[in-house]
Amino acid sequence: MRPRRIRAVIIAVFVGGIVGMIVGSIQDNNGTAMTFGIITAIAALGLVLITAVAGADAFARRPAFDEQAAAALEARIAALVEAGGDEDALRELVRESVRLGRSGSPD
C-alpha cells in the first residue's frame, strides 16, 4: 500500500476521532469522548510515524509534465545533432542530468 493512501486512511480516522469526541461530549458521555480521544491521539502518532518512515517527499505533489519544455529540449537536441553532435552522447547527457536533478541538492 502506498504511503499516500495510508496517510489518507489515518487522516480519516483522525477526523472521525474528533467527531466522536464532540458527539461524546454533547451526549455527556465521558467514556465515549475519552475513547475517541485515545483513537485520535493514536492516529496523530500514526501520521508522524508514516511521515517519518516514508519521508516528506513521498507526499509532495509532483509538478505536471511540461509538454512545451519537452518540445523545446528536443528542438535543442536536434539543433546540436545537426551541428555535428553525437545524438546518443547528447541523450545520455540529458539522462544523467535528469538523474542528478532527481537525486536532490547536496546539503
Helices and strands as residue ranges (DSSP letters): H 3-26, H 30-54, G 56-59, H 67-82, H 87-102
